[in-house]
Amino acid sequence: MDFSRKRPGGFTLVELLVVIAIIGILIALLLPAVQAAREAARRSACTNNLKQIGLGLHGYVDTNNDYFPPGAVTEGPCCGTPSGTNWAISILPYLEQESLYQQYNFNEYNESPVNALVRETRLPVFVCSSEPQTTDLAHPDSGPGIPVAWARSSYRGCSGRSNGCGFFDEVSGDCLPDNYVGILPTIGFGKRKDPERLAKVTDGTSNTLAVGEMATATYPARRTLWAYSYTSYNKSSVTPQSRTLLVDFQKCADIGGPGGTNPCKRGWGSFHASGLNFVFCDGSVRFIPRSIDMELFAQLATIGGDEPAIFE
């Protein structure tokens, strides 16, 4: 018998299993890096969106005698009063959306059938790609806009600071001190008749919040709707309670606290790993960690609170 003959080439079953195991280990090692790179790209895109929104706000200010747009316009108290325009609609011409802006009928209510085209339009500049399920239309949880559909979005204007008793996105803000107001409050009823001016940002434009992210992993009827002017769907407040940064409306509500669920409706959050992006009144975009001191965060929400709030 000739024992000098070599066995046929190829892998044995054991060798094949070892190779498969090695490939699996390499994939397991590389996958987090790939996912991290994708999230970094999404966060960068989100930052660019907010930079564009900041430019849009300043474009509006430059052509409107230094006035910022109203956070929203209302003709009556909460909770069923139809609304008018809002900050996001107002800056459309400065976001290369002049044609869509021209479709909005300012003589009709925000919720009117004639404004359906505008409110159902999904605009990428208003959507953070880290937030899931933003392509479908939504019905809100409250207000006169419940029966109609709205495009989803990710960013809300900052109407000011709250202590839980009221909010500057509605007439109940009349119970709050004047120095709690932010750059984008609701106007038209109660004591707030006019939008805010750049000169009133005495806390410093680099220390004052303008627009930031708001998302929730639960209770989709409380997510952000860019065109819906009614109270807290495209505006939020800063209530100094850490539960309002949980990115989970239901969990925030379950924890409870002063103001009940109202601060949760006006919370902030994103699907980024450790915080959220904000554009400040000077146009700069900064990342706010969820670990931020809530009193400092609340101070950043006011335009003239005379607080020593500085966020680096």
Wavefront OBJ file of the C-alpha trace (Angstrom):
o trace
v 0.000 0.000 0.000
v 1.344 3.423 -0.961
v 1.217 5.669 2.125
v 2.954 8.531 0.306
v -0.295 9.706 -1.325
v -1.595 13.007 0.163
v -5.192 13.374 1.270
v -7.425 15.584 -0.903
v -7.218 19.358 -0.248
v -9.995 21.310 1.499
v -11.261 22.084 4.974
v -12.311 19.557 7.511
v -15.564 20.211 9.347
v -13.652 21.318 12.435
v -11.561 23.771 10.431
v -14.681 25.175 8.767
v -16.363 25.697 12.129
v -13.265 27.477 13.437
v -13.252 29.831 10.428
v -16.968 30.569 10.866
v -16.403 31.283 14.562
v -13.559 33.679 13.753
v -15.703 35.505 11.192
v -18.493 35.775 13.763
v -16.118 37.264 16.325
v -14.832 39.802 13.796
v -18.380 40.844 12.897
v -19.264 41.181 16.583
v -16.220 43.391 17.084
v -16.843 45.547 14.022
v -20.627 45.972 14.284
v -20.578 48.412 17.235
v -18.000 50.518 15.405
v -20.175 50.582 12.281
v -23.244 51.485 14.329
v -21.314 54.212 16.143
v -20.146 55.655 12.822
v -23.702 55.688 11.500
v -25.001 57.429 14.623
v -22.182 59.975 14.410
v -23.273 60.722 10.843
v -26.911 61.050 11.932
v -25.977 63.355 14.791
v -23.906 65.486 12.417
v -26.863 65.725 10.026
v -29.076 66.741 12.938
v -26.597 69.449 13.889
v -26.653 70.748 10.318
v -30.472 70.858 10.377
v -30.408 73.028 13.479
v -27.770 75.290 11.937
v -30.130 75.817 9.000
v -32.999 76.525 11.401
v -30.791 79.026 13.239
v -29.989 80.752 9.953
v -33.699 80.754 9.154
v -34.519 82.463 12.441
v -31.879 85.129 11.863
v -33.038 85.605 8.292
v -36.493 86.323 9.680
v -35.089 88.694 12.324
v -33.070 90.601 9.721
v -36.147 91.273 7.575
v -38.656 91.916 10.385
v -37.187 94.827 12.311
v -35.244 92.574 14.711
v -38.352 90.648 15.788
v -38.225 86.898 16.143
v -41.250 85.018 14.780
v -44.011 84.194 17.253
v -43.789 80.755 18.794
v -47.430 80.559 17.769
v -50.465 82.817 17.501
v -53.736 82.140 19.306
v -56.966 84.094 19.702
v -58.119 82.528 22.939
v -57.245 80.483 25.997
v -56.429 76.804 26.102
v -57.759 74.363 25.240
v -59.957 74.276 22.161
v -59.171 77.606 20.530
v -57.971 77.327 16.917
v -54.507 78.717 16.263
v -52.759 80.821 13.674
v -49.228 80.612 12.328
v -46.078 79.592 14.231
v -42.291 79.969 14.219
v -41.630 77.032 11.881
v -44.097 78.233 9.248
v -42.732 81.775 9.545
v -39.152 80.801 8.647
v -40.033 78.621 5.633
v -38.890 81.280 3.099
v -35.460 81.279 4.776
v -35.203 77.485 4.481
v -35.668 77.504 0.690
v -39.359 76.686 1.120
v -40.893 79.865 -0.303
v -43.331 77.938 -2.499
v -44.667 75.960 0.475
v -44.909 79.159 2.511
v -47.053 80.697 -0.216
v -49.468 77.778 0.108
v -50.265 78.680 3.727
v -53.393 80.803 4.120
v -52.782 83.225 6.977
v -56.420 84.298 6.916
v -57.503 80.815 7.963
v -56.836 78.846 11.105
v -53.852 76.552 11.367
v -56.204 73.555 11.455
v -58.315 74.649 8.455
v -58.710 72.283 5.474
v -57.153 74.925 3.214
v -53.849 74.518 5.076
v -53.729 70.735 4.723
v -50.936 70.761 2.124
v -48.583 72.657 4.422
v -49.248 70.699 7.592
v -48.956 67.325 5.812
v -45.600 68.118 4.172
v -42.608 66.330 5.669
v -39.563 68.589 5.565
v -36.159 66.888 6.044
v -34.731 70.037 7.652
v -37.203 69.560 10.513
v -36.427 65.846 11.003
v -33.506 64.239 12.829
v -32.542 60.972 11.127
v -31.861 59.350 14.518
v -35.575 59.516 15.283
v -37.565 56.508 13.979
v -40.918 56.510 12.193
v -41.017 60.090 10.975
v -42.486 59.464 7.528
v -46.084 58.723 8.514
v -48.656 61.401 9.319
v -49.908 61.687 12.891
v -52.922 62.846 14.862
v -52.176 64.844 18.022
v -53.430 64.009 21.488
v -55.193 67.308 22.143
v -56.499 70.552 20.709
v -58.582 71.477 17.672
v -56.141 69.660 15.372
v -57.052 66.164 16.596
v -59.249 65.288 13.579
v -56.635 66.205 10.958
v -53.252 64.721 10.049
v -49.873 66.384 10.557
v -46.332 65.711 9.371
v -43.948 64.550 12.078
v -40.788 66.412 13.006
v -38.053 66.521 15.641
v -37.468 70.133 16.711
v -39.369 72.484 19.012
v -38.998 76.153 19.774
v -38.191 77.179 23.331
v -41.078 79.193 24.776
v -39.356 79.769 28.113
v -39.022 78.440 31.616
v -41.822 76.959 33.718
v -42.374 76.053 37.350
v -45.238 73.707 36.458
v -48.060 76.192 37.086
v -48.212 77.436 33.514
v -46.383 77.613 30.210
v -45.597 80.292 27.670
v -46.924 78.141 24.818
v -50.448 78.977 26.029
v -52.277 81.684 27.912
v -51.618 79.908 31.234
v -48.161 81.406 30.993
v -49.737 84.537 32.453
v -49.174 82.992 35.905
v -45.402 82.957 35.366
v -42.941 85.781 36.056
v -42.195 87.864 32.972
v -38.492 87.047 33.223
v -39.281 83.358 32.617
v -40.245 83.993 28.988
v -38.181 82.463 26.193
v -37.532 83.529 22.630
v -40.545 81.783 21.025
v -43.664 82.147 23.219
v -47.257 81.979 22.016
v -48.775 85.431 21.507
v -52.112 87.038 20.676
v -54.133 86.443 23.830
v -53.513 87.359 27.446
v -50.666 89.687 28.298
v -48.332 88.633 25.464
v -49.338 90.544 22.332
v -46.096 90.780 20.380
v -43.192 88.476 19.526
v -39.825 88.967 21.179
v -37.093 91.224 19.800
v -33.401 90.498 19.548
v -32.647 93.438 21.853
v -34.640 91.776 24.642
v -32.204 88.849 24.796
v -30.285 90.499 27.613
v -28.967 87.190 28.943
v -26.833 87.015 25.787
v -27.659 85.269 22.533
v -24.926 82.682 23.119
v -26.536 81.755 26.455
v -30.166 81.512 25.323
v -31.884 78.464 23.845
v -33.824 78.863 20.594
v -34.792 75.460 19.119
v -34.003 71.944 20.314
v -34.866 68.297 19.899
v -37.976 66.669 21.318
v -38.697 62.970 20.793
v -40.369 60.235 22.793
v -40.083 56.461 22.521
v -43.634 56.038 23.844
v -47.029 57.665 23.340
v -46.593 58.755 19.698
v -49.521 61.191 19.898
v -47.199 63.407 21.955
v -44.399 63.589 19.419
v -43.433 66.777 17.594
v -45.525 68.204 14.724
v -43.781 71.146 13.092
v -46.838 72.881 11.622
v -49.229 72.419 14.570
v -49.330 75.738 16.421
v -51.474 74.565 19.323
v -49.656 74.713 22.691
v -46.901 72.103 23.034
v -46.565 70.283 19.711
v -43.903 72.472 18.151
v -42.813 74.299 21.308
v -41.487 73.107 24.656
v -40.550 74.729 27.941
v -37.793 73.966 30.397
v -39.224 72.824 33.707
v -36.307 72.041 36.042
v -37.253 68.407 36.551
v -34.872 65.710 35.293
v -37.781 63.482 34.209
v -38.449 65.858 31.303
v -35.249 64.679 29.553
v -36.099 60.956 29.596
v -37.075 60.606 25.892
v -40.045 58.614 27.189
v -43.315 60.468 27.737
v -44.987 57.603 29.567
v -42.103 57.095 31.984
v -41.992 60.828 32.665
v -45.727 60.779 33.414
v -45.406 57.719 35.663
v -42.648 59.330 37.742
v -44.846 62.345 38.388
v -43.978 65.684 39.914
v -45.121 69.316 40.067
v -47.361 70.065 37.107
v -48.354 66.427 36.561
v -47.986 65.397 32.928
v -47.774 68.958 31.609
v -43.970 69.239 31.942
v -43.694 65.878 30.128
v -45.721 67.232 27.215
v -43.198 70.042 27.007
v -40.056 68.007 27.598
v -36.951 67.658 25.473
v -35.046 64.657 24.203
v -33.534 62.738 21.325
v -32.463 59.260 20.298
v -28.795 60.258 20.464
v -26.849 58.306 23.051
v -26.389 60.832 25.835
v -28.214 64.074 25.131
v -29.716 66.344 22.502
v -28.820 69.173 20.141
v -29.919 72.783 20.553
v -29.441 75.843 18.401
v -28.905 78.937 20.532
v -30.051 82.460 19.717
v -26.644 83.323 18.270
v -27.000 80.507 15.716
v -24.484 78.170 17.352
v -25.442 74.514 17.849
v -24.393 72.733 21.020
v -24.991 69.316 22.514
v -26.853 69.330 25.834
v -26.082 66.239 27.946
v -28.925 64.582 29.832
v -26.782 64.995 32.926
v -26.991 68.807 32.723
v -27.860 70.621 35.934
v -31.577 71.297 35.511
v -31.430 74.738 37.110
v -28.750 75.770 34.615
v -30.859 74.311 31.802
v -33.877 76.332 32.958
v -31.790 79.508 33.107
v -30.717 78.988 29.491
v -34.398 78.961 28.468
v -35.030 82.600 29.410
v -34.129 85.664 27.370
v -33.928 88.152 30.240
v -33.779 86.255 33.501
v -30.570 88.010 34.609
v -29.112 84.660 35.631
v -25.387 83.938 35.395
v -26.127 81.024 33.067
v -23.182 80.086 30.871
v -23.048 76.783 29.022
v -19.736 75.819 27.465
l 1 2 3 4 5 6 7 8 9 10 11 12 13 14 15 16 17 18 19 20 21 22 23 24 25 26 27 28 29 30 31 32 33 34 35 36 37 38 39 40 41 42 43 44 45 46 47 48 49 50 51 52 53 54 55 56 57 58 59 60 61 62 63 64 65 66 67 68 69 70 71 72 73 74 75 76 77 78 79 80 81 82 83 84 85 86 87 88 89 90 91 92 93 94 95 96 97 98 99 100 101 102 103 104 105 106 107 108 109 110 111 112 113 114 115 116 117 118 119 120 121 122 123 124 125 126 127 128 129 130 131 132 133 134 135 136 137 138 139 140 141 142 143 144 145 146 147 148 149 150 151 152 153 154 155 156 157 158 159 160 161 162 163 164 165 166 167 168 169 170 171 172 173 174 175 176 177 178 179 180 181 182 183 184 185 186 187 188 189 190 191 192 193 194 195 196 197 198 199 200 201 202 203 204 205 206 207 208 209 210 211 212 213 214 215 216 217 218 219 220 221 222 223 224 225 226 227 228 229 230 231 232 233 234 235 236 237 238 239 240 241 242 243 244 245 246 247 248 249 250 251 252 253 254 255 256 257 258 259 260 261 262 263 264 265 266 267 268 269 270 271 272 273 274 275 276 277 278 279 280 281 282 283 284 285 286 287 288 289 290 291 292 293 294 295 296 297 298 299 300 301 302 303 304 305 306 307 308 309 310 311 312
